Amino acid sequence: MKKISIREEIERLEKRYGSLRAVARELEINHVYLHRLKYGEKNNPSDDILRKLGLYKIVSSITYYRILESAAK
């Protein structure tokens, strides 16, 4: 398993299909949305979009915060 950014994957697909619009057409993703994902203007894509890109996310840690100090006593 190799860690890869969304931008890197979109760039790889652009090389494969020839252009961002061709990638969008092939994967049935709006080309404007794909552009925004590539350049970080949009983040946290849905699992469906990630699947279309051939990616998935792994949550590696969870942080818990105490809501009230008195709750810890």
Backbone bond lengths (Angstrom), bond angles and torsions (degrees), N, CA, C in turn:
res aa  C-N    CA-C-N  psi(-1)  N-CA   C-N-CA  omega(-1)  CA-C   N-CA-C  phi
1 M - - - 1.450 - - 1.527 108.18 -
2 K 1.321 115.97 126.80 1.456 121.52 -177.83 1.517 109.50 -113.42
3 K 1.322 116.35 131.68 1.455 121.34 176.40 1.529 108.25 -75.44
4 I 1.329 116.22 130.26 1.463 121.20 -178.59 1.526 108.47 -144.38
5 S 1.305 116.30 144.73 1.462 119.94 178.54 1.533 109.83 -83.11
6 I 1.311 115.35 160.24 1.467 120.24 176.62 1.526 109.29 -59.99
7 R 1.315 116.40 -41.92 1.468 120.29 179.77 1.528 111.12 -59.42
8 E 1.333 116.45 -45.63 1.468 119.88 179.75 1.521 111.46 -60.60
9 E 1.325 116.56 -40.88 1.458 119.62 -179.68 1.526 111.13 -68.13
10 I 1.321 117.47 -41.31 1.468 120.28 178.14 1.528 109.59 -63.30
11 E 1.326 117.84 -41.45 1.465 120.63 178.30 1.531 111.03 -63.50
12 R 1.326 117.15 -39.52 1.464 120.75 177.40 1.528 110.27 -62.12
13 L 1.337 115.83 -42.83 1.465 120.14 179.11 1.520 111.62 -67.56
14 E 1.340 116.99 -35.21 1.470 119.93 176.44 1.531 110.89 -60.95
15 K 1.318 116.57 -41.40 1.467 119.74 177.97 1.526 110.07 -63.85
16 R 1.318 116.80 -39.04 1.466 121.32 -178.98 1.526 112.26 -68.29
17 Y 1.344 116.60 -44.44 1.470 120.56 -174.38 1.530 114.10 -99.38
18 G 1.328 118.00 -9.95 1.456 120.47 174.78 1.508 116.59 100.81
19 S 1.323 118.07 -26.54 1.461 120.40 179.47 1.524 110.14 -164.21
20 L 1.320 115.24 163.87 1.457 120.42 178.09 1.528 110.78 -64.09
21 R 1.321 116.86 -40.43 1.473 120.09 178.39 1.525 111.81 -62.97
22 A 1.327 116.37 -37.65 1.467 119.67 178.29 1.524 110.90 -66.60
23 V 1.341 116.67 -39.32 1.468 120.49 176.12 1.517 109.34 -61.47
24 A 1.327 116.24 -48.27 1.463 121.28 -179.16 1.528 111.01 -58.51
25 R 1.308 116.12 -43.53 1.466 120.85 179.78 1.532 110.58 -64.36
26 E 1.313 116.14 -45.65 1.462 121.25 -178.51 1.531 112.22 -63.60
27 L 1.342 115.90 -40.83 1.468 120.46 -176.55 1.527 113.59 -92.19
28 E 1.334 115.19 -3.52 1.467 121.36 -178.45 1.525 111.52 58.37
29 I 1.344 114.01 50.90 1.464 123.10 175.77 1.521 106.39 -124.13
30 N 1.305 117.76 137.55 1.458 121.87 178.03 1.529 109.50 -57.03
31 H 1.341 116.66 130.18 1.468 119.91 -175.33 1.525 112.98 -65.06
32 V 1.326 117.51 -31.57 1.469 120.74 178.06 1.531 109.57 -67.66
33 Y 1.319 116.34 -43.99 1.467 120.35 177.86 1.526 110.45 -62.09
34 L 1.328 117.00 -42.58 1.457 121.52 179.16 1.527 110.86 -61.62
35 H 1.326 116.76 -41.74 1.473 121.86 177.07 1.524 110.08 -60.63
36 R 1.329 116.17 -44.91 1.467 120.18 -179.35 1.527 111.48 -65.83
37 L 1.321 117.11 -37.02 1.468 120.12 175.31 1.527 110.32 -62.98
38 K 1.312 115.54 -45.23 1.466 120.75 -177.43 1.525 111.62 -58.84
39 Y 1.317 116.45 -41.48 1.461 120.22 -175.38 1.525 113.86 -97.98
40 G 1.319 116.71 12.81 1.456 120.64 174.05 1.506 115.97 76.53
41 E 1.333 117.29 10.00 1.463 120.49 178.25 1.529 110.90 -75.40
42 K 1.306 115.97 -23.30 1.465 123.72 173.45 1.518 106.75 -123.29
43 N 1.325 115.21 144.11 1.456 118.27 176.27 1.522 108.98 -140.92
44 N 1.296 115.61 173.05 1.459 122.12 -178.75 1.531 112.88 58.21
45 P 1.334 117.00 57.09 1.465 119.42 178.45 1.527 111.29 -66.28
46 S 1.300 115.72 155.97 1.465 120.58 -179.98 1.524 110.15 -65.39
47 D 1.326 114.97 162.45 1.461 119.74 176.61 1.526 111.27 -60.63
48 D 1.338 117.34 -32.60 1.460 121.49 178.74 1.530 111.02 -64.41
49 I 1.331 117.01 -44.32 1.469 121.02 178.64 1.527 109.48 -64.82
50 L 1.324 116.95 -43.99 1.464 120.00 178.42 1.525 110.65 -59.83
51 R 1.322 116.76 -42.81 1.464 121.17 179.08 1.525 110.46 -60.63
52 K 1.325 116.83 -43.10 1.465 120.30 179.03 1.522 111.30 -62.37
53 L 1.333 116.21 -33.04 1.467 121.09 178.29 1.528 111.86 -81.71
54 G 1.323 116.51 -6.66 1.456 120.00 -178.41 1.512 113.16 79.81
55 L 1.321 116.40 23.58 1.458 122.05 -177.85 1.520 110.91 -119.38
56 Y 1.306 115.68 165.66 1.456 121.82 169.62 1.513 107.35 -151.16
57 K 1.314 116.05 158.70 1.456 118.43 -178.91 1.517 109.98 -108.63
58 I 1.298 113.49 148.08 1.454 121.17 177.65 1.522 107.02 -118.80
59 V 1.298 115.76 125.31 1.458 120.39 175.02 1.512 105.88 -92.15
60 S 1.320 116.18 115.43 1.457 119.65 -172.02 1.517 114.49 -98.97
61 S 1.309 117.15 -12.16 1.462 118.24 178.22 1.517 109.71 -153.21
62 I 1.289 114.37 152.78 1.458 121.24 177.35 1.518 107.19 -126.32
63 T 1.294 116.89 133.43 1.454 121.46 178.32 1.513 108.63 -110.95
64 Y 1.301 115.37 131.96 1.458 121.03 177.24 1.520 108.78 -107.76
65 Y 1.321 116.07 140.13 1.452 121.64 177.37 1.517 109.36 -119.65
66 R 1.289 116.00 143.54 1.439 121.65 177.43 1.516 109.02 -78.98
67 I 1.331 117.52 125.41 1.456 121.73 -178.14 1.524 110.37 -74.47
68 L 1.300 116.46 -49.00 1.456 121.43 178.98 1.515 109.80 -125.92
69 E 1.299 116.74 137.17 1.459 119.62 178.73 1.525 110.53 -58.20
70 S 1.324 117.88 -35.53 1.450 120.73 -177.81 1.526 112.48 -69.10
71 A 1.317 118.05 -18.40 1.469 121.26 -179.63 1.523 110.94 -69.37
72 A 1.319 118.16 -23.05 1.451 121.43 -177.86 1.532 112.51 -82.81
73 K 1.315 117.74 -11.69 1.482 120.90 -177.08 1.491 112.65 -84.31
